Amino acid sequence: MLWIAGVQVKAPSDIKVSRYDLSKSRRNAAGDMVMDIIATKRTVEATWKYILDTDLQRILSLIESHKPFFTLRYPDVGGTREMICYAGDRHMGLWYTIGGVRRWEQFSVTFIER
């Protein structure tokens, strides 16, 4: 479901894909807004719940070893899409050891299209 730098990682619990327009805007002499749409970009926010420490380490390692930009393949409208992106903030919740195995309550990262 999610590939970072060509490597499939554990499927996230939740994915949110956002699209936004990059624009250049200004007011003309009449006071009217003039806007040029430069590009449409995407962000992909992925969240994992109760992720094993080994799975989290793999994701973080892939991000770190391919900085600043890497490919991300993710589900989108009509199928799967790939983009060149960088990783935004990475958030980790509390961790627990259950049966000798460390699990993180929650981990999320936002991938931002180049």
Salt bridges, closest charged atoms under 4 A:
ASP14 OD2 - LYS16 NZ 3.23
ASP36 OD2 - ARG26 NH1 3.67
GLU64 OE1 - LYS67 NZ 3.17
GLU64 OE2 - ARG90 NH2 3.75
ASP76 OD1 - ARG19 NH2 3.31
ASP76 OD2 - ARG42 NE 3.16
GLU82 OE1 - ARG73 NE 3.78
